[in-house]
Amino acid sequence: MDKKEIGKQLKHFRQLAGLTQEALAEKVNIHEKQISRIESGLHFPTFDNFMKILKVLNVEMKDFKSEKNCPTLNKSKEKLIQIINSAEDKDIELYLALIQDIQKYLKISPR
């Protein structure tokens, strides 16, 4: 998912929640201009801010839609596969542990 798509969806969820950019920024404790930049696709939110925004909007990662044949997504998958294929065994265990921790944090069920 690219910056514009993330921003578009966050804006949609913010509007569904009935919040202004200013109100969301206040609840997340970031500047209103940063919300504007995220929603307009100029910036990615930091991971921490993204998680705070999702919590305030009562949205989960699985609520985000993504194009199945999105070139950015396909490139990301290819890059991830390259990293795994070139990794040493000890690194693969670390990667798996990190992914599992992220899944727990985001409350995503493994497939």
C-alpha positions in Angstrom: 0.0 0.0 0.0 1.4 3.4 -0.9 1.2 6.7 1.0 -1.7 8.0 -1.0 -3.8 4.9 -0.4 -3.0 4.8 3.3 -3.9 8.5 3.6 -7.1 8.1 1.7 -8.3 5.3 3.9 -7.3 7.0 7.1 -9.2 10.1 6.0 -12.2 7.9 5.3 -12.1 6.2 8.7 -11.6 9.6 10.4 -14.6 11.0 8.7 -16.7 7.9 9.6 -15.6 8.5 13.2 -16.9 12.1 12.9 -13.5 13.7 13.8 -11.8 16.7 12.3 -8.1 16.5 11.5 -7.6 18.8 14.5 -9.5 16.5 16.8 -7.7 13.4 15.6 -4.3 15.2 16.0 -5.2 16.2 19.5 -6.2 12.6 20.5 -3.0 11.2 18.9 -0.8 14.0 20.3 0.6 15.1 16.9 0.3 18.3 15.0 -2.8 18.8 12.8 -0.5 19.5 9.8 1.0 16.0 10.2 -2.5 14.5 9.9 -3.1 16.6 6.8 0.2 15.4 5.3 -0.6 11.8 6.0 -4.1 12.0 4.6 -2.9 13.8 1.4 -0.3 11.1 0.8 2.7 13.3 1.4 4.0 11.3 4.4 3.8 7.9 6.0 2.8 8.0 9.6 5.4 6.6 12.0 4.5 3.1 13.1 3.7 4.4 16.6 1.5 7.2 15.3 -0.2 4.8 12.9 -1.1 2.5 15.8 -2.4 5.4 17.9 -4.5 6.7 14.9 -6.0 3.2 14.4 -6.8 3.0 18.1 -8.5 6.4 18.2 -10.5 5.6 15.1 -11.3 2.1 16.4 -9.9 0.5 13.2 -7.8 -2.6 12.8 -5.2 -3.3 10.2 -7.4 -5.9 8.6 -9.9 -3.1 7.9 -7.5 -1.6 5.3 -8.3 -2.7 1.8 -5.4 -3.4 -0.6 -5.4 -4.1 -4.3 -4.4 -7.7 -4.8 -2.3 -6.9 -7.9 -0.9 -3.7 -6.6 2.6 -3.2 -8.1 3.9 -1.8 -4.8 2.6 -4.7 -2.9 4.1 -7.2 -5.4 7.4 -5.5 -5.1 7.3 -5.6 -1.3 6.5 -9.3 -1.4 9.4 -9.9 -3.9 11.8 -7.9 -1.7 10.7 -9.9 1.4 11.2 -13.2 -0.4 14.7 -12.0 -1.5 15.6 -11.1 2.1 14.4 -14.5 3.4 16.1 -16.4 0.6 19.5 -14.7 1.2 19.3 -14.8 5.0 21.2 -17.1 7.2 19.3 -19.6 9.3 19.8 -17.6 12.6 18.4 -14.5 10.8 15.3 -16.3 9.6 14.4 -17.3 13.1 14.8 -13.6 14.2 12.6 -12.5 11.2 9.9 -15.0 12.1 10.0 -13.9 15.8 9.7 -10.2 14.8 6.8 -10.9 12.4 5.0 -12.9 15.1 5.5 -10.1 17.6 4.0 -7.6 15.1 1.1 -9.9 14.5 0.4 -10.1 18.3 0.7 -6.3 18.6 -1.7 -5.8 15.7 -3.9 -8.7 16.8 -3.6 -10.4 13.3 -4.2 -14.1 13.1 -1.5 -16.0 11.3 -2.7 -17.7 8.1 
